[in-house]
Amino acid sequence: MANSRSASLACAVLAACAFASRAHATVSATDDTGATVSLAAPAQRVISLAPHVTELIYAAGGGAKLVGTVSYSDYPPSAQKVPRVGDNKALDLERIVALKPDLIVVWRHGNAQAQLERLRELHIPLFFSEPHQLDDVAVTLTRLGSLLGTSGTADAAASAYRADIERLRARYANRPPVSVFYEVWDQPLMTLNGTHMISDVITLCGGRNVFAQLAPLVPTVSTEAVIAANPEAIVTASAGATKPDAPLAKLDSWHTWPSLTAVARNNLFAIDGDLIDRPAPRIAQGAEQLCEDLEVARSRRPAAGKQ
């Protein structure tokens, strides 16, 4: 009888220890600065400070935990109902504090530095997001899943996204290369270097970013430099679903130089900016559009022996 009582007591102690261990278990993930973000328990009240972050959180299964986000966080549609706490230029810090978040997900280079310093002073855990390569989207999904306690949904979303990207890679990456100038802005004329995710998309599609080697992430270039590079295709982002009219208007000025290969062959393309600009799962859709456009550019090459 005594042995039975001792065994029962030992089991009870072990069970209590196991419960205490679970109760105090932490969740953690590495963010895009290389810092480890640790929480005492999965986040229940989350604020997103970038539209692409909002999409990532929803895809990772944490949409119901979002208590605040910023302007232009419009996907999925339910995100439009989440309270706003500012935009990439100015944040309402008082509102952020009032919402009592236990995790804030920040766009590392998209949010104003001064505002980020103020956020640090609040001592609320910050997860910095700055994806550069296509696979970074899948990695971020799994990391957010860990912090949100939604790993099952997040891992499934990451697998589906990777499958979409690999399907495009298998179909297009080894096609005959197409030189591409990606226009971010026209005045001043701005593009992207090879470390930007859109450059990774160009490579995925069998393209070559003609300004990949420039040092700034978003370099300013001259019209003369574009003419000298003579890209076979010029690509830009349209305004997306919010402003669908005249998607190629940004590229009209290139018709001034009809000798440019991209102009001569009518290889001026606009991709829905909501799909190509945001480093979130929908960039797989934007990549598919770009791959199809570069395939059109290949089809417009003159036959051998012809000009």
C-alpha positions, 0 to 999 in steps of 0.5 A: 500500500505504501509503495502504491501511495509513493508511486502515485505521489511520484506520478503527481509530482511529475505531472505537476512539473510537466505542467509547470514546464509547459506553462513557462515554455517559451517560443522563439524565432530568428528575425531578419536582423539575426536577432532571436525573438523570444516570447513567454507564450505564443503571441495573442495580440499582434501588430503589423507595421507593413502590408506585406507583413499583414499578408504573411501573418494571415498566411501563417494562420495568425489573422485572428490575432492581429489587433493593429496594422498600417495603411494599405494593408488590404489583403486578405479582405478581412485585413481591411477591418483591422484598426490602423496605427499609422503608415510607413512614415508615421506611427501612432505610438499611443494607439499602439500602446493602447492596443496592448500588443505582445508582438510587433512585426516591423518592416526593417527598412520600410518604417521610419528609423526614428519611429523604430527607436521609439518602439524599442523604448516600449519594450514590446518584442519586435520581429523585423521582416526584410525578405530578400530572396524568394525562399525568405517568404517561406522561411518567414512564414515558418518563423511567424508560425512559431511565434504565433503558435500556428506552426501547422498552418504556417508550415503548410503555407510555406510548403505550398508557396515553395511548390509554386516557386519550384514549378516556375523555376523548373519551367522558366529558369533555364530558358534563353536569358532575357535582359531586363530593366526594372523601373521602380520610378521614372522621375528620378529614374530608379531601379533595383539591384541584384539583392532585391527580391524582384531581381530574384524573380527576374532570375527565376524567370530566366531573366537578367537584371541589367543593373544587378551589380549596382551597390544601393538596393534602389539605385538611381540611374540615368536614361543614358545608362539604360540606353547603353544597357539596351534591355530586351524588356522593360518591366514596372509595377502597376498601381495594383488593384487600387488603381488599375487604369493605364498600367503602362503609362509609367513606361510611355516615355520610353517610346522616345527611344524607338531604337531600344530593343525593348521598345522596338519589340514592344516589350514594355510590361507592367505587373500588378504591384500588389503581387510583385512588390510585396514579399509575401506569398502572392509574389508567386503570382507576380512571378508567374506574370513576369515569367509569362511576359518574358516568354512573350519577349522571347517569342518576339525575337526575329527569326535567325538571319532576319533583323 
